[in-house]
Structures are given as C-alpha cells and as structure tokens.
C-alpha cells in the first residue's frame, strides 16, 4: 500500500484536495501573521498628553 493510498483511506479525501486545503490554511496563517507583524511595528499613538488621564489628541 502506498502512502497516498493510506492518506486517502485515513482521511477519506484524495490527496489533491488535501493539498489545496493545506495550502489555503498556510496562506491564511501567513496573512494573519503579517497583519500581526504590521501592527507590532507601528509606533504607539503620539497623541497622548503626559500628565492627563485619558486625554488624547485626534489628528
């Protein structure tokens, strides 16, 4: 029995379908991670006024 046959027997789906689903999952994870990285690199808001609670400047 080939590994492809075992994969199809265990999952019930053919290997091309599993390959596409795996690719979509990897693409989605990469997008989420890129969004997280972009927000981590952004500078914090400079609109806060020191010494005042909750006061901020809207630009």
Secondary structure, 3 states (H helix, E strand, C coil): CCHHHHHHHHHCCCHHHHHHHHHHHHHHHHHHHHHHHHHHHCCCCCCECCCCCCCECCC
